[in-house]
Amino acid sequence: MSCLQKQGTYYRNDFLQDRSETSAIVRITNRKEDSNRQIERRFKSQTQKSYTLTFSAVLHRTTRLFDCTAISRTFSSLLHPKKCLLRHYNIIMIFRYLWTDYLSLLRIQQKKKKMIDDMVLDKFLDSPLLQIDNIAERVCLKEGKDYAEFKKEALNFCSDWLKGNRFLQVGLIHLDGNNNLPEGCLVRCHCMVQDIRGVEYFAKMNTQIQSTDNNSAVSTETGLFRDYLSTLNYDSFVGDASTLDTRTVYTCISIPGETSWVKEILRQQYNFENTTCLEESYEFSQNKRAKVDDGESNTQQSRMQKRWFIKICEEQEPLKLNEPVEIVGIYQQGVGENSFPFSTIHVMAVRRSRITHPDFKEFNSLSCDEIRLHCDVAAARQNLTVSFQKLLFGDQLAAEYLLCHLVSRVFKRVNSTNVGSLTLNFYDVDEQLVNELNNFFDLILTKKVFVDFDTDVLNGQSFRPRKDYESDQEELLQSCLQLSDDTQMIIHDRLIDDSKLDSLGKENFKTIAQLMEEKSVEYVYGMQTVSIPADINVLVLSRQKSALPCDIAIRLRKNNEIENPVENLSNDTIANIRKYMSLVKILDFNIPDNISERIQQYYVKMRQDQGGQSMNADQLNKLLLLARCLSLSEGNTTLDWDTWEKAVKMEALYSTTV
């Protein structure tokens, strides 16, 4: 017999002991002159104990608490096995009356809890360091626990506090902006890890006793989210395992190549008290961009970006170089006698996402069906191919290849070989097409960079990021190729005579070629170089066929004049295209066994029919890559035979243009 049944038996016996009183109540209910209020008062006065406790049992036994029939049936099984006394309408009304009281009490408790949570929220937003110090004082001084217990509780408190929508309640800042932020405030930002600086030591905490004539006060200051302790005398401080702790330090910058519409969505989406700071930083970024477009190189643009330190304790998964992240932490200014030259954010929470669209930052991945709920895949694909045709002189084949290029990404690496990327070269291109494509990519993509490729640029500055060990901070000097994954790069290849390249120019040409072939960039650390993976799509636009290694090189067929596709696209259509471009790239892809067998048979047949001259393994891999990109562009995660045949036809048409 369950505990609930035992309770029901006890309350039933208790109730039957007062059966004469209950019968009197039932008789009273038949009298029309008595009001419902009288019945309720008499019933509750005679059977208050059993009634109240049995009602609490009902809350656990029925999921339809507002269904009077369900409540009546439950109580009949508890109180009377043969005759249901509680089916009487007036008694059921009593239950509904008490249930209303219960809900009112529950709403009061919830409202009170929300008020307390809001008070804690406001306090933590205004003075997070004070709240952390209070935890240290309670855990270490009052409860007598050690620093490890305090650290665990403080980090758990920060993690719990930021659950749900509280992550978005922290004001957003732009790292390149003129952020007039108060010391120790709570901030949130999107950034890219520009350098991994390693581990640093910091003082755990300091307790100070201030005595007066009447009493003494104890204050605790912890270094968990501080660069230094203001109450600690560092000249006499002895650092050892008992007084020092460690954390990882990174250098972060605003995400390179982030387009203006992404910043605009972020500015409108998170309209909090520090929106002024975000607006100022947004205008600063726009002005900076205008200056770069007026003639400054991408390398000069990267040097304008502000660097910030971010410091993380107890990392579950270390951040990677060039990884874009969203962080929440405590801000500390980079000015003052004891401060670092860069501003610092002591990180409380890190959020990663494979999706680059700002509306989907909380999702790490989405299924095919979920993507179709958020955007119209078929309409977006149709609008894009039509727009690309208008831009590419009406060349339908080039439009299809451009769409496949944009949705491609590296999904597998084997040694120095990558699988999944599709580099593309359009040649016989004029300046008008370069500008139109560049502007259209700014409109639909989340991250895009433009690189002029000529003798002066190649001979000017190194494309390889270098660690400067001679500077005080030993900074990693950023180059135009230090970008986050899923960034689109447009190279305007105007290199006519490569004989004019000096040693630096040849090195830069080799670096670009390595990026396109191996999807990696060499970083220089002193006397050695390290290849860092870089999943960056590269589109080359040139007058003649480019000398850079491209998977596909297409000479544009100028059937029509260039048309501006933006004029025929509504705001809703553009918004749908933006979601499409961000979401289809994250889809996983597989080839069913039956399709794989048919492809093998097709390959063998082509080898036999043409004597092994028409198709080799590289051409087969290119066909598989093209079929994969076509499937993803249609929002499909598996390859079907119709898509494979479409890829074969596209490859055949491409062969006639080479």
Secondary structure as UniProt FT lines:
FT   HELIX           3..17
FT   HELIX           19..29
FT   TURN            32..33
FT   HELIX           36..46
FT   HELIX           48..61
FT   TURN            65..66
FT   HELIX           68..79
FT   HELIX           85..87
FT   HELIX           89..126
FT   HELIX           128..136
FT   HELIX           137..142
FT   HELIX           147..161
FT   TURN            162..165
FT   HELIX           166..169
FT   TURN            175..176
FT   TURN            183..184
FT   STRAND          186..203
FT   STRAND          205..211
FT   STRAND          216..222
FT   TURN            224..225
FT   TURN            230..231
FT   TURN            234..235
FT   TURN            241..243
FT   STRAND          244..253
FT   TURN            256..257
FT   HELIX           260..269
FT   TURN            273..274
FT   HELIX           275..293
FT   TURN            294..295
FT   HELIX           298..304
FT   STRAND          308..312
FT   TURN            321..322
FT   STRAND          324..332
FT   TURN            337..338
FT   STRAND          343..351
FT   HELIX           358..360
FT   TURN            361..362
FT   HELIX           368..374
FT   HELIX           377..391
FT   TURN            392..394
FT   HELIX           396..407
FT   STRAND          412..414
FT   TURN            415..416
FT   STRAND          417..419
FT   STRAND          424..427
FT   HELIX           431..444
FT   STRAND          447..453
FT   HELIX           455..460
FT   STRAND          466..467
FT   TURN            469..470
FT   STRAND          476..477
FT   TURN            480..481
FT   TURN            485..486
FT   STRAND          487..493
FT   HELIX           498..500
FT   HELIX           503..518
FT   STRAND          520..525
FT   TURN            526..527
FT   STRAND          528..533
FT   STRAND          536..542
FT   STRAND          552..555
FT   HELIX           565..568
FT   HELIX           571..583
FT   HELIX           584..586
FT   HELIX           593..609
FT   TURN            610..612
FT   HELIX           617..633
FT   TURN            634..635
FT   HELIX           641..657
//
